[in-house]
């Protein structure tokens, strides 16, 4: 089982979108039984809240099922449990590393768009209001991540 955790600041916009998109991608590829996929926040601000309506609306327009989710904060135990911890921006990466104990000793923390060949951050639609751009980034990064895992895990 390959365990993937998507992480953003509040766990209501980008990471929940990435969780739903990546789940859709692995399901479409017939690989759902090989994966455990979840999402989390680096902050406590939105804990317990459902996905942002902008994320819900964008996924609906793209015909991608929304994974039921309520925001939760990443823990040090998550670092031990998951194989891939995928942050959306450099602030997330810094906070994820702090939560993990101050270092990424097992080399499990990645920024999503590195899988699309970019060092760019996924823009936060909480501030931009642009869920279309966020979706394009999440789709590109998620597709690249799935390709990497399929190559490396031979699935």
N, C-alpha and C positions, 0 to 999 in steps of 0.2 A: 504494500500500500504506500503510495506516494502522498505525503501530507503537505499541503500548501496553505499558507496563511497570508492573506492580503491585509495590509495595514495602512491607515491614513490617520489624520489628526482626530476626527470625531467618530468615524465608522458609520456615517450615514450617507455619504455621497460616493466618493471614489472607491473605497475598499469594498463597499457593498455592491457597487456596480461591477467591480473586477471579480468578486466572488460569483455573481450571477453569470457574467460573460464567460468566465473560465469554465464554470460548471457546464454551460451550454456547449462550449467548444469541445470539452472532453466527452460529453454525451453524444454530440454529433459525430465524433470520431470513433464511437463505440468503446470508449475507454473508461467509462464512469466507474466500473468496478475496481479500477486500479488507483483511484484517487479519493482522498478525503480533503475537502476544501472548506475553508472558513474565512472569516475576516474579523478584524479587531481595530481598536483605536490606540493611539499613544496617550491620549488625554482621557479625563473622566467626564468631560463636559456634556456628552450626549448619552451616557450610559443608560441603557434601557429603552432608548428611543428607536423607532422603526426607521427604515431607509427614507431619505429625503424625497419629497414628492417629485422633484426634478429627475432624480434617478429612476424612480418608479415609472414616470411618464416616458422617459427616453427608452427604457427597456421595453415597455409596452409597444411603443412605436416601431421598435426593431424586432418585435416578435420573439423576444428572449424572456423566458420565464424568470420572474423575480424569486430569488431564494428567500424564504421567510427568515428574518433576522432582527435581532435587537442589539443595539450597540453594546459592546463590552470592551474592556481595556486589555491590551496585551499583558501577559505576565512573564516572569522569568521561566516558568514551567513551559510556556508556549515555545520558548527558544529551544528547550530540550526536546520537546515533542515533535515539532514540525521540521520537515526536511528543507523547505523553502519558505523564507519569511520575506515578503515582497512589499516594500514601501513605495509610496507614490512620489515623494520628494526628499530632498536632502535633510530637511528638518525632521521628517519621519525617520530617516535612516539614523540620524544622531540619537533621537529619542528611543528608537528600537534597540540600538546598541547599548544605551544606558540601562534600559529595562533588562536586557540580557546579561547584565553584570559588568558592563563597561568595555567589552571587547567582543568581536565576532570570531571567537576562537575556532569554530567549526566551519566558517565560511558559508553561512546559510543566509545571510542578509543581502538582498539585492534591491536595486531600484528598478521598477517595472520597465521603464523605457530602454534600459540597457539591452533587453531582449529584442528590441526593435532597432538596435544599432544606434541609439541616441543617448546622450547624457542628460537630455532635458528632463525637467520635472513634469509630472502630470499636473496641469493647472487645476486648482481647486475651484469647482463650480459654486461652492458656497460664496466665494468672493466674485468670480467672473460671471456667474449665471449662465455660462456656456456649457451645457451638458452635452451638446453635440461634439464639441472639441474634446471633452473629457472622454466621451464614448470612443471616438476615433483613436485616442491614445491608448485606452484600455484594450481595445480590440487589437491594435498593433502589438502592444506588449504581451497580451495574453496569447496571441497566435505564436509569437516568437518564443515565449516560455514553453508552450506545448511542444513546439518543434525541438527545442533543446532537450526537454525531458524525454521525448520519444527517441531521439538520437542516443542520449546517454544511458537510458534505461532499457533500450531495445524493445519498446512496446509499440 
